């Protein structure tokens, strides 16, 4: 039975560095997410957009994540 995927809008998540945990030495991260990102947006464009958005934040950018979701349909 063939399965098709119906893509949902993606989510772009910026992880921001809020400092370092003094006990563990690991970074303290805060996240800011943007919903309804077009599933067909290129990775280059998303990363450039994330860099621009990070420039508006008070904390420095640690990483960028793109989260994709799809509904699986049997035919």
Buried (B, 14 or more C-beta within 10 A) or exposed (E): EEEEEEEBEBBBBBBBBBEEEEEEEEBBBBEBEBEEBEEEBEEEEBEEBBEEBBEEEEBEBBEBEBEEEEEEEEE
